[in-house]
Amino acid sequence: VDWVNAPVTVTYSGQVAIFHVLRSLKKDGRGSVLLPAFHCPSVVEPVLHAGYRPLFYGVNRDLRIDLDDLRRQLSNDIAAVLTINYCGFPSDLDPVKQLTRQAGTFLIEDCAHSFLYGDPPVLSGARGDVGIFSFAKLVPLRVGGGYRLNAPLMRVQKLERGIGIKQHVILMKRLGEQLINNSAGPIVQRAYHAVESYRVRLKTIGSTAGSVEGHPSHTIPTYYRFDTEFCESSMPWFIQSILKRYDLRSLAARRQRNYRLLDMSLATYGMASPIFSPLPDEVVPWAYPLIVPQRSSHDFHFRGMGIPVYTFGEVLHPALYEASVGKRVLEDAEFLSRNLLMIPIHQNLSDAHMLNFAEKIGGHFKVRATKSA
Ligand SMILES: Cc1ncc(COP(=O)(O)O)c(C=O)c1O
């Protein structure tokens, strides 16, 4: 990644990057930030913490921006508009840029799903006034985010604070586990997990009964919430160092190959994604997005078959329901929230994995179709 031509302020996470960008904006009386109605709650939380009111614009069922709705929602109270490049596919920003210029608001291109774009890949996030990154989505880093500033509209802050020794040790342990799971042989993996489960058992025996904390009464799961502990911290030095040394060209090539192979194989079952197919050469994808009607009655079958599928936007932030959004905007966001499935295509997966995933997913729906016929 060319960090020199695209100076990046690194932060503890993508959430923290959004928070810093918003906090650094000149307020000039504007109190709201316009967000996509289909989102992950971790995009909304930093808006609230920076003291802005989140408002929402529509996203169509093919994940494209509903420009008419965005135009309707713009007003002179909007300080910034945030767009998401879902799965690493660039949203159509030209018309949005025109609208934000006219409205005198700041345009944030959220590239959290993929910080790479281009052939050969370079740092993404060049199109708006600012680009947001979450490096750990593509590289196994556990934490790490940042933002690049493309317009001199706000003052850049350098974050100096570290994360403390305890957090360093925890992160290093987690990265070590990840390394063992990703690259060590099965004997080393089994030995590690045996030692680890023994350690956890000892710890559980030693702990006092009833020490489990009650859940805070908040409606979104804790892992989406804004973690104020690290909001002034930079990205830990050893995480930065791994990122700088990581072979990003190979990462991009492998992800693109996996994506195309899965796409082709799913097509033989009539299941290729109508959303993002074929893959353009410039896109370095986070995952393969597939619309699966009534996802929740299928995805656990896939996990049971060994396919670690996941979701994005499964939980929509409660602020969406408090804002005044149109009926169709809400229906489209809920449609995507309920039906979008992410199939992993990351760099540690091989051709064989992709063929296996497609065969199992395709086979599952074929059996269902035969049964219901
Ligand atoms: C679109 C988007 N933006 C920002 C974030 C926040 O990134 P991080 O997990 O690094 O805080 C996420 C996290 O999932 C995301 O999906």
The ligand as a Gaussian input file, in Angstrom:
#p B3LYP/6-31G(d) Opt

LIG

0 1
 C      -19.207000      -0.636000       6.785000
 C      -18.423000      -0.674000       8.054000
 N      -17.833000       0.455000       8.497000
 C      -17.116000       0.479000       9.642000
 C      -16.966000      -0.653000      10.413000
 C      -16.182000      -0.594000      11.679000
 O      -14.935000      -1.207000      11.524000
 P      -14.187000      -1.841000      12.787000
 O      -14.748000      -3.215000      12.967000
 O      -12.730000      -1.864000      12.394000
 O      -14.444000      -0.956000      13.930000
 C      -17.572000      -1.838000       9.999000
 C      -17.446000      -3.043000      10.813000
 O      -17.957000      -4.088000      10.535000
 C      -18.316000      -1.860000       8.787000
 O      -18.920000      -2.969000       8.347000

